[in-house]
Amino acid sequence: MNLKIIIRSMKPFYYISLITTYFLGAGLVQYVRKLTDWSFLIQVLLFQLLVTLCIDLLNQQQNLLDKKNWPEKITVSEVRQIRWVIVLISATLLTTITTLFITWMVNDILWQGLSVLLILYAVLAGFYFWTKINPKFHPFLLFLEVVQFVILPPALAFFSQSNEPHLLLTLIIISLVPAFLAYQLLIQIKNYGKDMQNDVPSLVVQVGWEKGMVYHNALILLTYVLFAFIAILGFPWFLLWPVFLTLPIGLVEIWLMERTRRGGKPLWRVMQLATLSVFFVPIYLIGFAFWIR
C-alpha cells in the first residue's frame, strides 16, 4: 500500500514528455553539430528527472495532509509513516541533485548559459509545486508544465552539447507546444465534473467545458499550422513531411470532440490515444530523422 501511494504521485505522461523532448533536442545536436559527451547528456537528463520526481513526491506528501486524499482503510499511523518515507526520499533526491550540480561546477563542465537553464528548471519546478498546493493558482499550471516538459528539456539537451544557439531548436519547440496543451485540456475536459465537485479551479472549469472543447480542437489544428509555418521559416522539409501523416489522426480527434460537444457519448480512451499520437508521433518521426541523418 505504501509503495502504491508513492508511485501514484508520479505522472507517466510528464516523464515520457520530458524524456522524449529531451532526446529530440539531443538528436538535433547530433544532426547539426554531433554529440560530444554522452555521459554529461545522460547526467543532465537525470538531473531533470530527479527534480521532477522530488516535486511530485513533495506534492503527494502535501496531499496526504487532507484526509479526503487518503486511500480507504488506511490508519493515521500508516499515513504518518508514508509521509516520513516521502520526506526521506525527497531529501535524498535533493542531496543527489545538489551533488550533481556542484560536481559539474567543480569540474568546470558548465558554461554560463547552461547553468542558468539548469537553475531555471529547478526554480520553475519549485513554482510548480507551490502552484499545485495553492488552488487559486491552478490555471497557471499549464504554462509551467509547458516550460518544464516541452521547452526546457530539448533546450537543456542541446546546450549540454553546444554553447551556440540554432534556429531549428526554436522552431521545433514552438511546434510542439499546442499538441501538449491539447492533451492537457482533454484531461481537464474529461475530469470536468470531478473538478467542479472538488472545487478544483482548472482552466476548463474557469472557461467552461464547451469552450474548453473548442480550444482543444483549435490547438490540434494549430499544431499542423505551425509545422507548416516552421517549414516556411527554414525547417528542412525532408525532415518534416512525415509529421503530416498524422494529420488524419488529428482530424479524427477533432471530429470525436465535436461529436461529444454536441451530446454524443465521449470515447475518452480513443480521444486520449489520438491526442497522444498528435504529440508523440511527430516527436518520434522528427527525432528519428535527426538521429539517422
Secondary structure, 3 states (H helix, E strand, C coil): CHHHHHHHCCCHHHHHHHHHHHHHHHHHHHHHCCCCCHHHHHHHHHHHHHHHHHHHHHHHHHHCCCHHHCCCCCCHHHHHHHHHHHHHHHHHHHHHHHHHHHHHHHCCCCCHHHHHHHHHHHHHHHHHHHHHCCHHHHHHHHHHHHHHHHHHHHHHHHHCCCCCCCHHHHHHHHHHHHHHHHHHHHHHHHCHHHHHHCCCCCHHHHHCHHHHHHHHHHHHHHHHHHHHHHHHCCCCHHHHHHHHHHHHHHHHHHHHHHHHHCCCCCCHHHHHHHHHHHHHHHHHHHHHHHHHC
